[in-house]
Amino acid sequence: MAKFKGQVVIDIENCKGCELCVATCAQESLGLSKTINKKGYRYAIVVNEDCNGCANCSTMCPDAAITVFKKKLD
């Protein structure tokens, strides 16, 4: 079975901190920042490098603030 590594890119200015991405991440790779963005929201951040590229976070994001890149590991 192929293994994958994911890279999560978050547009912090469009994130409203709803935490749907945090709740849906099975690898617990996402959390909320301690700081706020220009709109006054705590935004999603990557808290560990365990992402497998499933993109559930991106699918759940109502503001399309998350992009996931997936790389196959050899």
All heavy atoms as a GROMACS GRO file, in nm:
protein
  550
    1MET      N    1   0.085  -0.119   0.000
    1MET     CA    2   0.000   0.000   0.000
    1MET      C    3   0.088   0.124   0.000
    1MET      O    4   0.183   0.135   0.076
    1MET     CB    5  -0.091  -0.002   0.123
    1MET     CG    6  -0.183   0.114   0.132
    1MET     SD    7  -0.294   0.092   0.273
    1MET     CE    8  -0.396   0.232   0.251
    2ALA      N    9   0.056   0.218  -0.086
    2ALA     CA   10   0.134   0.342  -0.096
    2ALA      C   11   0.110   0.430   0.026
    2ALA      O   12   0.000   0.436   0.078
    2ALA     CB   13   0.095   0.417  -0.223
    3LYS      N   14   0.216   0.498   0.068
    3LYS     CA   15   0.205   0.592   0.178
    3LYS      C   16   0.221   0.733   0.122
    3LYS      O   17   0.293   0.755   0.026
    3LYS     CB   18   0.312   0.564   0.283
    3LYS     CG   19   0.292   0.430   0.350
    3LYS     CD   20   0.356   0.429   0.484
    3LYS     CE   21   0.325   0.295   0.548
    3LYS     NZ   22   0.316   0.303   0.689
    4PHE      N   23   0.152   0.825   0.186
    4PHE     CA   24   0.152   0.963   0.139
    4PHE      C   25   0.185   1.058   0.253
    4PHE      O   26   0.157   1.030   0.370
    4PHE     CB   27   0.015   1.000   0.081
    4PHE     CG   28  -0.019   0.924  -0.043
    4PHE    CD1   29  -0.090   0.806  -0.036
    4PHE    CD2   30   0.021   0.972  -0.167
    4PHE    CE1   31  -0.120   0.735  -0.151
    4PHE    CE2   32  -0.009   0.902  -0.282
    4PHE     CZ   33  -0.080   0.784  -0.274
    5LYS      N   34   0.240   1.172   0.217
    5LYS     CA   35   0.268   1.280   0.310
    5LYS      C   36   0.191   1.402   0.260
    5LYS      O   37   0.191   1.430   0.140
    5LYS     CB   38   0.418   1.308   0.311
    5LYS     CG   39   0.461   1.421   0.399
    5LYS     CD   40   0.465   1.376   0.541
    5LYS     CE   41   0.521   1.490   0.628
    5LYS     NZ   42   0.491   1.469   0.766
    6GLY      N   43   0.127   1.470   0.347
    6GLY     CA   44   0.053   1.588   0.307
    6GLY      C   45   0.115   1.715   0.358
    6GLY      O   46   0.186   1.715   0.458
    7GLN      N   47   0.089   1.823   0.286
    7GLN     CA   48   0.129   1.956   0.329
    7GLN      C   49   0.006   2.044   0.325
    7GLN      O   50  -0.058   2.059   0.221
    7GLN     CB   51   0.237   2.014   0.238
    7GLN     CG   52   0.277   2.154   0.278
    7GLN     CD   53   0.373   2.219   0.180
    7GLN    OE1   54   0.407   2.163   0.078
    7GLN    NE2   55   0.416   2.339   0.212
    8VAL      N   56  -0.028   2.101   0.438
    8VAL     CA   57  -0.147   2.185   0.451
    8VAL      C   58  -0.105   2.332   0.442
    8VAL      O   59  -0.014   2.376   0.512
    8VAL     CB   60  -0.217   2.160   0.587
    8VAL    CG1   61  -0.338   2.251   0.602
    8VAL    CG2   62  -0.258   2.015   0.600
    9VAL      N   63  -0.174   2.406   0.355
    9VAL     CA   64  -0.152   2.550   0.341
    9VAL      C   65  -0.283   2.619   0.378
    9VAL      O   66  -0.387   2.588   0.322
    9VAL     CB   67  -0.109   2.586   0.198
    9VAL    CG1   68  -0.092   2.736   0.184
    9VAL    CG2   69   0.019   2.513   0.160
   10ILE      N   70  -0.274   2.711   0.474
   10ILE     CA   71  -0.394   2.777   0.525
   10ILE      C   72  -0.386   2.926   0.493
   10ILE      O   73  -0.287   2.992   0.523
   10ILE     CB   74  -0.406   2.757   0.677
   10ILE    CG1   75  -0.412   2.608   0.709
   10ILE    CG2   76  -0.528   2.831   0.733
   10ILE    CD1   77  -0.388   2.572   0.853
   11ASP      N   78  -0.492   2.978   0.434
   11ASP     CA   79  -0.505   3.121   0.409
   11ASP      C   80  -0.559   3.182   0.538
   11ASP      O   81  -0.680   3.186   0.560
   11ASP     CB   82  -0.600   3.145   0.291
   11ASP     CG   83  -0.620   3.292   0.260
   11ASP    OD1   84  -0.574   3.379   0.338
   11ASP    OD2   85  -0.682   3.320   0.157
   12ILE      N   86  -0.469   3.227   0.623
   12ILE     CA   87  -0.509   3.269   0.758
   12ILE      C   88  -0.602   3.391   0.758
   12ILE      O   89  -0.681   3.408   0.851
   12ILE     CB   90  -0.388   3.292   0.851
   12ILE    CG1   91  -0.300   3.406   0.800
   12ILE    CG2   92  -0.309   3.164   0.868
   12ILE    CD1   93  -0.190   3.446   0.897
   13GLU      N   94  -0.595   3.472   0.656
   13GLU     CA   95  -0.683   3.590   0.653
   13GLU      C   96  -0.827   3.554   0.614
   13GLU      O   97  -0.918   3.629   0.643
   13GLU     CB   98  -0.626   3.697   0.560
   13GLU     CG   99  -0.495   3.757   0.609
   13GLU     CD  100  -0.501   3.810   0.753
   13GLU    OE1  101  -0.606   3.859   0.797
   13GLU    OE2  102  -0.398   3.801   0.821
   14ASN      N  103  -0.848   3.440   0.549
   14ASN     CA  104  -0.984   3.396   0.515
   14ASN      C  105  -1.042   3.299   0.617
   14ASN      O  106  -1.161   3.272   0.614
   14ASN     CB  107  -0.986   3.332   0.376
   14ASN     CG  108  -0.986   3.436   0.267
   14ASN    OD1  109  -1.035   3.546   0.285
   14ASN    ND2  110  -0.929   3.402   0.154
   15CYS      N  111  -0.959   3.248   0.705
   15CYS     CA  112  -1.006   3.152   0.807
   15CYS      C  113  -1.083   3.226   0.915
   15CYS      O  114  -1.038   3.328   0.967
   15CYS     CB  115  -0.886   3.079   0.866
   15CYS     SG  116  -0.929   2.962   0.997
   16LYS      N  117  -1.200   3.172   0.953
   16LYS     CA  118  -1.278   3.233   1.060
   16LYS      C  119  -1.277   3.150   1.188
   16LYS      O  120  -1.354   3.175   1.280
   16LYS     CB  121  -1.421   3.259   1.014
   16LYS     CG  122  -1.499   3.135   0.984
   16LYS     CD  123  -1.641   3.171   0.941
   16LYS     CE  124  -1.716   3.045   0.908
   16LYS     NZ  125  -1.797   3.057   0.789
   17GLY      N  126  -1.190   3.050   1.193
   17GLY     CA  127  -1.170   2.974   1.317
   17GLY      C  128  -1.288   2.888   1.358
   17GLY      O  129  -1.310   2.867   1.477
   18CYS      N  130  -1.362   2.835   1.263
   18CYS     CA  131  -1.480   2.754   1.295
   18CYS      C  132  -1.445   2.618   1.354
   18CYS      O  133  -1.530   2.552   1.412
   18CYS     CB  134  -1.569   2.738   1.172
   18CYS     SG  135  -1.497   2.635   1.042
   19GLU      N  136  -1.322   2.574   1.336
   19GLU     CA  137  -1.268   2.448   1.390
   19GLU      C  138  -1.321   2.322   1.323
   19GLU      O  139  -1.297   2.212   1.370
   19GLU     CB  140  -1.287   2.438   1.541
   19GLU     CG  141  -1.211   2.541   1.619
   19GLU     CD  142  -1.217   2.519   1.768
   19GLU    OE1  143  -1.148   2.427   1.817
   19GLU    OE2  144  -1.292   2.593   1.835
   20LEU      N  145  -1.393   2.335   1.211
   20LEU     CA  146  -1.438   2.215   1.140
   20LEU      C  147  -1.319   2.133   1.092
   20LEU      O  148  -1.321   2.010   1.096
   20LEU     CB  149  -1.529   2.251   1.024
   20LEU     CG  150  -1.667   2.305   1.061
   20LEU    CD1  151  -1.740   2.352   0.936
   20LEU    CD2  152  -1.747   2.199   1.133
   21CYS      N  153  -1.215   2.200   1.047
   21CYS     CA  154  -1.094   2.129   1.001
   21CYS      C  155  -1.026   2.056   1.116
   21CYS      O  156  -0.980   1.943   1.100
   21CYS     CB  157  -0.997   2.226   0.935
   21CYS     SG  158  -0.939   2.360   1.042
   22VAL      N  159  -1.021   2.118   1.231
   22VAL     CA  160  -0.959   2.057   1.349
   22VAL      C  161  -1.036   1.931   1.388
   22VAL      O  162  -0.976   1.827   1.416
   22VAL     CB  163  -0.953   2.157   1.467
   22VAL    CG1  164  -0.899   2.091   1.592
   22VAL    CG2  165  -0.870   2.279   1.430
   23ALA      N  166  -1.167   1.940   1.388
   23ALA     CA  167  -1.251   1.827   1.427
   23ALA      C  168  -1.242   1.710   1.331
   23ALA      O  169  -1.254   1.594   1.371
   23ALA     CB  170  -1.397   1.872   1.441
   24THR      N  171  -1.221   1.737   1.203
   24THR     CA  172  -1.222   1.631   1.103
   24THR      C  173  -1.084   1.569   1.080
   24THR      O  174  -1.074   1.467   1.012
   24THR     CB  175  -1.281   1.682   0.971
   24THR    OG1  176  -1.311   1.573   0.887
   24THR    CG2  177  -1.186   1.773   0.899
   25CYS      N  178  -0.979   1.625   1.136
   25CYS     CA  179  -0.843   1.575   1.112
   25CYS      C  180  -0.813   1.455   1.202
   25CYS      O  181  -0.792   1.470   1.323
   25CYS     CB  182  -0.740   1.685   1.135
   25CYS     SG  183  -0.573   1.629   1.100
   26ALA      N  184  -0.807   1.337   1.142
   26ALA     CA  185  -0.780   1.214   1.217
   26ALA      C  186  -0.637   1.209   1.270
   26ALA      O  187  -0.608   1.140   1.368
   26ALA     CB  188  -0.806   1.092   1.128
   27GLN      N  189  -0.546   1.283   1.205
   27GLN     CA  190  -0.406   1.284   1.248
   27GLN      C  191  -0.378   1.392   1.352
   27GLN      O  192  -0.265   1.406   1.399
   27GLN     CB  193  -0.313   1.306   1.126
   27GLN     CG  194  -0.302   1.188   1.035
   27GLN     CD  195  -0.430   1.162   0.957
   27GLN    OE1  196  -0.497   1.255   0.911
   27GLN    NE2  197  -0.467   1.037   0.944
   28GLU      N  198  -0.480   1.469   1.387
   28GLU     CA  199  -0.467   1.579   1.482
   28GLU      C  200  -0.354   1.674   1.443
   28GLU      O  201  -0.276   1.720   1.525
   28GLU     CB  202  -0.449   1.526   1.624
   28GLU     CG  203  -0.568   1.442   1.668
   28GLU     CD  204  -0.554   1.386   1.809
   28GLU    OE1  205  -0.447   1.401   1.872
   28GLU    OE2  206  -0.652   1.328   1.856
   29SER      N  207  -0.348   1.704   1.313
   29SER     CA  208  -0.243   1.791   1.259
   29SER      C  209  -0.277   1.939   1.266
   29SER      O  210  -0.192   2.023   1.240
   29SER     CB  211  -0.216   1.755   1.112
   29SER     OG  212  -0.162   1.626   1.102
   30LEU      N  213  -0.401   1.972   1.298
   30LEU     CA  214  -0.445   2.111   1.298
   30LEU      C  215  -0.493   2.156   1.436
   30LEU      O  216  -0.542   2.076   1.514
   30LEU     CB  217  -0.558   2.131   1.197
   30LEU     CG  218  -0.524   2.096   1.052
   30LEU    CD1  219  -0.648   2.104   0.966
   30LEU    CD2  220  -0.415   2.185   0.999
   31GLY      N  221  -0.479   2.283   1.461
   31GLY     CA  222  -0.528   2.343   1.584
   31GLY      C  223  -0.560   2.489   1.555
   31GLY      O  224  -0.552   2.534   1.441
   32LEU      N  225  -0.593   2.564   1.660
   32LEU     CA  226  -0.621   2.706   1.644
   32LEU      C  227  -0.505   2.788   1.698
   32LEU      O  228  -0.444   2.752   1.799
   32LEU     CB  229  -0.749   2.747   1.717
   32LEU     CG  230  -0.881   2.715   1.650
   32LEU    CD1  231  -0.995   2.777   1.730
   32LEU    CD2  232  -0.887   2.763   1.507
   33SER      N  233  -0.479   2.899   1.632
   33SER     CA  234  -0.372   2.988   1.674
   33SER      C  235  -0.408   3.057   1.805
   33SER      O  236  -0.526   3.063   1.843
   33SER     CB  237  -0.348   3.094   1.567
   33SER     OG  238  -0.460   3.179   1.560
   34LYS      N  239  -0.308   3.110   1.869
   34LYS     CA  240  -0.331   3.190   1.989
   34LYS      C  241  -0.349   3.337   1.952
   34LYS      O  242  -0.396   3.416   2.031
   34LYS     CB  243  -0.216   3.173   2.086
   34LYS     CG  244  -0.209   3.034   2.142
   34LYS     CD  245  -0.097   3.018   2.242
   34LYS     CE  246  -0.098   2.875   2.292
   34LYS     NZ  247   0.007   2.847   2.384
   35THR      N  248  -0.311   3.371   1.828
   35THR     CA  249  -0.324   3.508   1.780
   35THR      C  250  -0.445   3.518   1.688
   35THR      O  251  -0.504   3.416   1.651
   35THR     CB  252  -0.198   3.552   1.706
   35THR    OG1  253  -0.174   3.463   1.597
   35THR    CG2  254  -0.077   3.552   1.798
   36ILE      N  255  -0.481   3.640   1.650
   36ILE     CA  256  -0.597   3.661   1.564
   36ILE      C  257  -0.554   3.718   1.429
   36ILE      O  258  -0.449   3.781   1.418
   36ILE     CB  259  -0.702   3.752   1.630
   36ILE    CG1  260  -0.643   3.889   1.664
   36ILE    CG2  261  -0.762   3.686   1.753
   36ILE    CD1  262  -0.742   3.991   1.712
   37ASN      N  263  -0.639   3.695   1.329
   37ASN     CA  264  -0.613   3.752   1.196
   37ASN      C  265  -0.673   3.893   1.188
   37ASN      O  266  -0.726   3.945   1.288
   37ASN     CB  267  -0.665   3.659   1.085
   37ASN     CG  268  -0.814   3.636   1.089
   37ASN    OD1  269  -0.890   3.710   1.152
   37ASN    ND2  270  -0.858   3.531   1.023
   38LYS      N  271  -0.666   3.953   1.071
   38LYS     CA  272  -0.715   4.091   1.054
   38LYS      C  273  -0.866   4.104   1.076
   38LYS      O  274  -0.916   4.212   1.106
   38LYS     CB  275  -0.680   4.144   0.915
   38LYS     CG  276  -0.532   4.167   0.898
   38LYS     CD  277  -0.499   4.216   0.759
   38LYS     CE  278  -0.349   4.232   0.744
   38LYS     NZ  279  -0.310   4.270   0.609
   39LYS      N  280  -0.938   3.994   1.062
   39LYS     CA  281  -1.083   3.996   1.083
   39LYS      C  282  -1.120   3.974   1.230
   39LYS      O  283  -1.236   3.978   1.267
   39LYS     CB  284  -1.151   3.890   0.996
   39LYS     CG  285  -1.139   3.917   0.848
   39LYS     CD  286  -1.207   3.809   0.768
   39LYS     CE  287  -1.193   3.833   0.619
   39LYS     NZ  288  -1.251   3.725   0.539
   40GLY      N  289  -1.020   3.942   1.314
   40GLY     CA  290  -1.044   3.923   1.456
   40GLY      C  291  -1.069   3.779   1.497
   40GLY      O  292  -1.115   3.753   1.608
   41TYR      N  293  -1.037   3.683   1.410
   41TYR     CA  294  -1.059   3.542   1.440
   41TYR      C  295  -0.928   3.472   1.471
   41TYR      O  296  -0.825   3.500   1.410
   41TYR     CB  297  -1.121   3.469   1.320
   41TYR     CG  298  -1.258   3.518   1.280
   41TYR    CD1  299  -1.277   3.584   1.160
   41TYR    CD2  300  -1.368   3.495   1.362
   41TYR    CE1  301  -1.404   3.627   1.121
   41TYR    CE2  302  -1.494   3.537   1.324
   41TYR     CZ  303  -1.511   3.603   1.204
   41TYR     OH  304  -1.636   3.645   1.168
   42ARG      N  305  -0.934   3.378   1.565
   42ARG     CA  306  -0.824   3.283   1.579
   42ARG      C  307  -0.833   3.191   1.458
   42ARG      O  308  -0.940   3.144   1.423
   42ARG     CB  309  -0.839   3.203   1.709
   42ARG     CG  310  -0.816   3.289   1.832
   42ARG     CD  311  -0.840   3.214   1.961
   42ARG     NE  312  -0.756   3.096   1.968
   42ARG     CZ  313  -0.786   2.987   2.041
   42ARG    NH1  314  -0.897   2.982   2.110
   42ARG    NH2  315  -0.705   2.886   2.042
   43TYR      N  316  -0.725   3.163   1.393
   43TYR     CA  317  -0.724   3.089   1.268
   43TYR      C  318  -0.658   2.952   1.284
   43TYR      O  319  -0.584   2.928   1.381
   43TYR     CB  320  -0.654   3.169   1.158
   43TYR     CG  321  -0.519   3.223   1.200
   43TYR    CD1  322  -0.404   3.147   1.185
   43TYR    CD2  323  -0.507   3.350   1.256
   43TYR    CE1  324  -0.280   3.196   1.225
   43TYR    CE2  325  -0.385   3.399   1.295
   43TYR     CZ  326  -0.271   3.321   1.279
   43TYR     OH  327  -0.149   3.370   1.320
   44ALA      N  328  -0.686   2.863   1.190
   44ALA     CA  329  -0.630   2.728   1.192
   44ALA      C  330  -0.480   2.734   1.163
   44ALA      O  331  -0.434   2.815   1.082
   44ALA     CB  332  -0.700   2.641   1.089
   45ILE      N  333  -0.406   2.647   1.230
   45ILE     CA  334  -0.263   2.633   1.207
   45ILE      C  335  -0.226   2.485   1.207
   45ILE      O  336  -0.299   2.402   1.260
   45ILE     CB  337  -0.178   2.705   1.315
   45ILE    CG1  338  -0.210   2.652   1.455
   45ILE    CG2  339  -0.197   2.856   1.307
   45ILE    CD1  340  -0.116   2.701   1.562
   46VAL      N  341  -0.113   2.454   1.146
   46VAL     CA  342  -0.060   2.318   1.148
   46VAL      C  343   0.016   2.301   1.279
   46VAL      O  344   0.104   2.382   1.312
   46VAL     CB  345   0.034   2.294   1.027
   46VAL    CG1  346   0.096   2.155   1.034
   46VAL    CG2  347  -0.042   2.312   0.896
   47VAL      N  348  -0.020   2.197   1.357
   47VAL     CA  349   0.045   2.176   1.487
   47VAL      C  350   0.140   2.057   1.488
   47VAL      O  351   0.216   2.040   1.584
   47VAL     CB  352  -0.059   2.163   1.601
   47VAL    CG1  353  -0.136   2.293   1.619
   47VAL    CG2  354  -0.153   2.047   1.576
   48ASN      N  355   0.135   1.972   1.385
   48ASN     CA  356   0.232   1.865   1.372
   48ASN      C  357   0.245   1.826   1.226
   48ASN      O  358   0.167   1.869   1.142
   48ASN     CB  359   0.198   1.745   1.461
   48ASN     CG  360   0.076   1.669   1.417
   48ASN    OD1  361   0.060   1.635   1.300
   48ASN    ND2  362  -0.014   1.640   1.510
   49GLU      N  363   0.342   1.745   1.195
   49GLU     CA  364   0.370   1.707   1.056
   49GLU      C  365   0.318   1.568   1.021
   49GLU      O  366   0.372   1.501   0.935
   49GLU     CB  367   0.521   1.715   1.031
   49GLU     CG  368   0.579   1.853   1.052
   49GLU     CD  369   0.522   1.957   0.957
   49GLU    OE1  370   0.499   1.925   0.838
   49GLU    OE2  371   0.499   2.071   1.003
   50ASP      N  372   0.212   1.524   1.087
   50ASP     CA  373   0.157   1.390   1.066
   50ASP      C  374   0.057   1.382   0.951
   50ASP      O  375   0.000   1.275   0.927
   50ASP     CB  376   0.090   1.338   1.193
   50ASP     CG  377   0.190   1.317   1.306
   50ASP    OD1  378   0.311   1.303   1.277
   50ASP    OD2  379   0.148   1.316   1.423
   51CYS      N  380   0.032   1.490   0.881
   51CYS     CA  381  -0.066   1.493   0.774
   51CYS      C  382  -0.037   1.387   0.668
   51CYS      O  383   0.077   1.373   0.622
   51CYS     CB  384  -0.067   1.631   0.708
   51CYS     SG  385  -0.178   1.645   0.567
   52ASN      N  386  -0.140   1.311   0.632
   52ASN     CA  387  -0.125   1.208   0.528
   52ASN      C  388  -0.186   1.251   0.395
   52ASN      O  389  -0.193   1.174   0.302
   52ASN     CB  390  -0.184   1.074   0.575
   52ASN     CG  391  -0.334   1.080   0.594
   52ASN    OD1  392  -0.398   1.180   0.566
   52ASN    ND2  393  -0.391   0.972   0.644
   53GLY      N  394  -0.232   1.375   0.387
   53GLY     CA  395  -0.285   1.427   0.262
   53GLY      C  396  -0.427   1.387   0.231
   53GLY      O  397  -0.471   1.398   0.117
   54CYS      N  398  -0.504   1.346   0.329
   54CYS     CA  399  -0.642   1.300   0.304
   54CYS      C  400  -0.733   1.413   0.254
   54CYS      O  401  -0.832   1.389   0.189
   54CYS     CB  402  -0.701   1.235   0.427
   54CYS     SG  403  -0.744   1.348   0.561
   55ALA      N  404  -0.700   1.537   0.290
   55ALA     CA  405  -0.773   1.658   0.250
   55ALA      C  406  -0.913   1.670   0.309
   55ALA      O  407  -0.995   1.748   0.260
   55ALA     CB  408  -0.778   1.672   0.098
   56ASN      N  409  -0.942   1.597   0.415
   56ASN     CA  410  -1.071   1.614   0.483
   56ASN      C  411  -1.087   1.757   0.535
   56ASN      O  412  -1.196   1.814   0.530
   56ASN     CB  413  -1.086   1.515   0.599
   56ASN     CG  414  -1.111   1.374   0.552
   56ASN    OD1  415  -1.153   1.351   0.439
   56ASN    ND2  416  -1.086   1.278   0.639
   57CYS      N  417  -0.979   1.814   0.582
   57CYS     CA  418  -0.985   1.952   0.634
   57CYS      C  419  -1.025   2.050   0.525
   57CYS      O  420  -1.108   2.137   0.546
   57CYS     CB  421  -0.851   1.990   0.696
   57CYS     SG  422  -0.709   1.976   0.583
   58SER      N  423  -0.966   2.033   0.408
   58SER     CA  424  -0.997   2.120   0.296
   58SER      C  425  -1.141   2.105   0.250
   58SER      O  426  -1.209   2.203   0.219
   58SER     CB  427  -0.901   2.089   0.180
   58SER     OG  428  -0.931   2.168   0.069
   59THR      N  429  -1.189   1.982   0.249
   59THR     CA  430  -1.326   1.953   0.208
   59THR      C  431  -1.427   2.015   0.306
   59THR      O  432  -1.530   2.066   0.264
   59THR     CB  433  -1.349   1.802   0.199
   59THR    OG1  434  -1.255   1.748   0.107
   59THR    CG2  435  -1.489   1.768   0.155
   60MET      N  436  -1.395   2.013   0.434
   60MET     CA  437  -1.487   2.062   0.537
   60MET      C  438  -1.486   2.214   0.550
   60MET      O  439  -1.580   2.272   0.603
   60MET     CB  440  -1.452   2.002   0.673
   60MET     CG  441  -1.484   1.854   0.684
   60MET     SD  442  -1.658   1.817   0.659
   60MET     CE  443  -1.730   1.894   0.802
   61CYS      N  444  -1.381   2.280   0.503
   61CYS     CA  445  -1.367   2.424   0.523
   61CYS      C  446  -1.473   2.501   0.443
   61CYS      O  447  -1.472   2.500   0.320
   61CYS     CB  448  -1.228   2.471   0.482
   61CYS     SG  449  -1.203   2.647   0.510
   62PRO      N  450  -1.564   2.571   0.512
   62PRO     CA  451  -1.670   2.644   0.442
   62PRO      C  452  -1.619   2.768   0.369
   62PRO      O  453  -1.689   2.823   0.284
   62PRO     CB  454  -1.767   2.683   0.554
   62PRO     CG  455  -1.683   2.686   0.677
   62PRO     CD  456  -1.578   2.581   0.657
   63ASP      N  457  -1.497   2.811   0.399
   63ASP     CA  458  -1.443   2.933   0.338
   63ASP      C  459  -1.332   2.904   0.236
   63ASP      O  460  -1.269   2.998   0.188
   63ASP     CB  461  -1.389   3.026   0.446
   63ASP     CG  462  -1.500   3.069   0.541
   63ASP    OD1  463  -1.603   3.116   0.491
   63ASP    OD2  464  -1.485   3.052   0.663
   64ALA      N  465  -1.309   2.777   0.206
   64ALA     CA  466  -1.204   2.737   0.111
   64ALA      C  467  -1.070   2.799   0.147
   64ALA      O  468  -0.996   2.845   0.061
   64ALA     CB  469  -1.245   2.770  -0.032
   65ALA      N  470  -1.039   2.802   0.275
   65ALA     CA  471  -0.916   2.863   0.324
   65ALA      C  472  -0.801   2.763   0.335
   65ALA      O  473  -0.691   2.801   0.372
   65ALA     CB  474  -0.940   2.928   0.460
   66ILE      N  475  -0.828   2.636   0.303
   66ILE     CA  476  -0.727   2.531   0.319
   66ILE      C  477  -0.702   2.461   0.187
   66ILE      O  478  -0.795   2.420   0.118
   66ILE     CB  479  -0.770   2.428   0.424
   66ILE    CG1  480  -0.792   2.495   0.560
   66ILE    CG2  481  -0.667   2.316   0.437
   66ILE    CD1  482  -0.847   2.404   0.667
   67THR      N  483  -0.574   2.446   0.154
   67THR     CA  484  -0.530   2.369   0.039
   67THR      C  485  -0.437   2.260   0.089
   67THR      O  486  -0.351   2.286   0.175
   67THR     CB  487  -0.455   2.458  -0.063
   67THR    OG1  488  -0.540   2.566  -0.099
   67THR    CG2  489  -0.418   2.378  -0.187
   68VAL      N  490  -0.455   2.138   0.039
   68VAL     CA  491  -0.369   2.027   0.079
   68VAL      C  492  -0.295   1.974  -0.043
   68VAL      O  493  -0.356   1.945  -0.145
   68VAL     CB  494  -0.452   1.912   0.144
   68VAL    CG1  495  -0.362   1.796   0.181
   68VAL    CG2  496  -0.526   1.963   0.267
   69PHE      N  497  -0.164   1.964  -0.027
   69PHE     CA  498  -0.080   1.905  -0.130
   69PHE      C  499  -0.039   1.767  -0.083
   69PHE      O  500  -0.006   1.750   0.034
   69PHE     CB  501   0.043   1.992  -0.156
   69PHE     CG  502   0.009   2.128  -0.208
   69PHE    CD1  503  -0.004   2.236  -0.121
   69PHE    CD2  504  -0.012   2.148  -0.343
   69PHE    CE1  505  -0.037   2.362  -0.169
   69PHE    CE2  506  -0.045   2.273  -0.392
   69PHE     CZ  507  -0.058   2.380  -0.305
   70LYS      N  508  -0.044   1.670  -0.172
   70LYS     CA  509  -0.018   1.531  -0.136
   70LYS      C  510   0.101   1.480  -0.216
   70LYS      O  511   0.106   1.496  -0.338
   70LYS     CB  512  -0.143   1.448  -0.169
   70LYS     CG  513  -0.145   1.309  -0.118
   70LYS     CD  514  -0.284   1.250  -0.145
   70LYS     CE  515  -0.300   1.114  -0.085
   70LYS     NZ  516  -0.434   1.061  -0.108
   71LYS      N  517   0.195   1.415  -0.146
   71LYS     CA  518   0.314   1.361  -0.209
   71LYS      C  519   0.328   1.213  -0.174
   71LYS      O  520   0.318   1.175  -0.057
   71LYS     CB  521   0.437   1.437  -0.162
   71LYS     CG  522   0.567   1.386  -0.219
   71LYS     CD  523   0.685   1.463  -0.166
   71LYS     CE  524   0.813   1.402  -0.220
   71LYS     NZ  525   0.932   1.471  -0.166
   72LYS      N  526   0.349   1.131  -0.275
   72LYS     CA  527   0.367   0.989  -0.254
   72LYS      C  528   0.508   0.964  -0.201
   72LYS      O  529   0.606   1.015  -0.255
   72LYS     CB  530   0.345   0.912  -0.382
   72LYS     CG  531   0.351   0.762  -0.366
   72LYS     CD  532   0.319   0.694  -0.498
   72LYS     CE  533   0.329   0.542  -0.480
   72LYS     NZ  534   0.300   0.473  -0.606
   73LEU      N  535   0.517   0.887  -0.094
   73LEU     CA  536   0.648   0.851  -0.038
   73LEU      C  537   0.696   0.722  -0.102
   73LEU      O  538   0.618   0.632  -0.128
   73LEU     CB  539   0.636   0.833   0.114
   73LEU     CG  540   0.591   0.955   0.194
   73LEU    CD1  541   0.574   0.919   0.338
   73LEU    CD2  542   0.688   1.070   0.177
   74ASP      N  543   0.825   0.716  -0.127
   74ASP     CA  544   0.882   0.596  -0.189
   74ASP      C  545   0.907   0.487  -0.088
   74ASP      O  546   0.922   0.502   0.025
   74ASP     CB  547   1.014   0.631  -0.258
   74ASP     CG  548   0.989   0.729  -0.373
   74ASP    OD1  549   0.884   0.718  -0.437
   74ASP    OD2  550   1.076   0.814  -0.394
   0.00000   0.00000   0.00000
